[in-house]
Amino acid sequence: MTAAYRAPDASHRYVLDLVRAADRDRFLAALFAPEPARSDLLALLAFDHELARTRIVTREPMLARIRLQWWREAVTEAAGTAKPRAQPTVESLSETVRRRAIAPERLAALIDAREEEIDGPLDVLRAGHALADLQLAVLGIDHGPTRQAARAVGAAWLMGEGPERAALLAEARALRGDIDPAALPVLLPALSLDGIAAWRKPLAYWWAAKRGRY
């Protein structure tokens, strides 16, 4: 059995500030989850952000692979029983992974998806699905239509505006009557893909969550 772990408060604050600054729309959505699921979602979003930064941090393929290998080793440690690496996102992620008993292979799936981006375009379906599956895992949701909707939103999030993104959003919204409402913190970011003004988003998210829409 995986040993329980509590990340330092400073690491949780770091993750919260990181996601709020780098991924505000999904940060707002995560706030609709109750604790500790809220902290778990923020840890996953911080992890996703760290992986996505690989192409920004270095353009050298070998260095990019070294960076991603560091994260592979870090998530294996995070899911273990020893003290994780002293890095705020790793520490917060370790608390999440151990609390939810998430296998490191599931985290590695997101790393693998991002590794494809080193030599070519990102496979948005693979990356979006991998993160959506992790988000649902920390919310304790194992429901087919909800997974389908979350995966569609996750993939659409990584796409530019166009017919493919519109089709994914339509697919997700067609399932609104069948989804588990507890998944709304994962689904609400779909609203931001409609071009809502930044100042309107907090209220729009609140109203959508109240109505069970996205």
N, C-alpha and C positions, 0 to 999 in steps of 0.2 A: 504494500500500500504506500502511496506517495505521502511523504511527510508534509504536514502543514507548514506554511511559511508566511510570515508577515513582512512585507516590504517596508522600508523606512518611510516615514511620513514625507520626508523631503523628496523621495522618489515619486510618490504619488502626486505631489505638487508640481514636480518637474513635468510629469506626463500630462497632467491637466493643462498646464500652461503651454506645452508644446502643441498639443492637439487643438487647443483654442486658437492659437496663432496660425497654425499651418493647415488646419482642416476644420474651419469654423462651422461649416454647414453640418458635417457629421458630428462635430462636437455638440452642437445644439440638439441634434436628434438624440444623442446618447444621454442627455440630461433627463429625458423622459423615462429612463429605466430606473428602477429602484436600486438602492445599494444592496449588496455589493456588485450587482450586475453592471451598474453604471461605471464603476472603476474598472471592471473587467473589459467592458467595451472600449474604454479610453486606452487601456493598455494595448489592446489589439490594434487600435487606430495608430497609436504611437509606433508600434512595431511595423505596421504597414508603411508608415511614413519613413521610417529608417531604411526600409528596403527600397522604397521608391527613390530615395535620395542617392542611391548608388550611382546612377548615371550622371548625377550632378557633381558628386564628390570626385569622381574620376572618369576620364574617357578611355583610360587604358584597360583593355579587357582583362589582363592578368590581375591587375590591382582590384578590379571590380569583383572578380571571382574570389580573391582573397578576402575581401570584405564580406561577401555572402557566406563564405566558409566560416568566417568568425561567427556569423549569426547562426549557422547550423550548429556549431559547437555550443553556442550560448543557449539555444532552445533545448538542446539535449540536457544540458546542465539544469536548465530551468525546470524541467520535468522530473529531475532526479530527487535525491534526498540531501545532497550537500548544499552548502551555501552557494548561491549563484554569483555570477560575476558582479563586481561593484560598478554597475552601470545602471542609471535610473530606469530606463525602459526595460532592461533585462530583469531588474529586481521586481518591478511592478508586474511584468509578464509572468514571472515565476510564481508570484502569489496567485495570479489568475489560473495558470496552468495546473497548479497543485490543488487549488480549491475545486476546480472543475474536472480534474483527472483527465486532462486533454493529452493525448499521445503526441510525442514530439513529431511523429510523421505527419500529423495534420498541420503543424506549423511549418514543417519543411516543404509541404506542398505549395505554400505561398512563396517561400524562398525560391523553389524551383521555377515557379511561374515568372518571377522577376528575373531569374538568371537568363531566360530566353531573350530578355530585352537587351542583354549585353551585345549580342550579335545581330539583332534584328528587331522588328516591331514587337511590342508587347502583345501577348495573346490575352486580350481583354476578357474573354470568356473564362479562360482558365484562372486568371488572377482574380477576377470578380467573384467567381464561384468559390474559390478557396477561402477568401476573406468572409464571404457570406456564411459559409458553412461553420467557420470558427465563431462568428458572431452569434449564430443560432445556438451553437453548443454552449456558450456561456450564458445564454438566456434559458437554457434547458428546453429548447423546442426541437421536437423531432416530428414534423408534420409535413407531408408531401407538398400540398399547395403553398404553404408558407415558405418552404424551401425554394420552390419554383419562383415565387415572387421575389424573395430576397436575392436569389441568384441573378434574376433579370435586372433588378435595380443595381446590384453590385457591378455587373458588366456594363450597364448603361453609364454608370458613374465614370468609367474610364474612357468613354468614347466622346468624340467631338459631336457637335450637333449634326444631325442627318437622319435619313430614313431608318438606318439600323438601330440607332438609339431610340427613335420614336417607336419603333416596333417593340423593342424590349420594354419600354415604359407602358405601352398599351397592354402587353402581355401581363405585366405585374398588376396593372390596375384592373384588368379583367378578373383577377382573383380576389379583389377586395372583400367580397362577401364570404370568402372561404378561409381567410388567413387567421392565424392565432393573433389576437390583439396585442399580446405581449411582444410581438416582433416589430411593432411600430417604431421603436428606436432605431431599427435597421432600415425600415422602409421609408420613413419620413424624408430622407435626403432626396428622394425622387422629386419633391416639390421644387428644390433648388434648380433642377434641370429645366424647369419651365421658365426660367428667367425672372424670378421674383426679385424685386429690389432688396438689397441687403437690410435696410432698415425695417422692412416688412416681415422678414423671415421669422423672428422669434414669435410674433403673434400668429403668423400663418401656420407655423409648426404646432403651436398650442391649440389653435382652432381645429387643425386637421387631426391631431391626436385625440381631441375631445370627441370628434365625430367618427373616428376610426377610418379616416381617409388619408390618402397620400398621393 
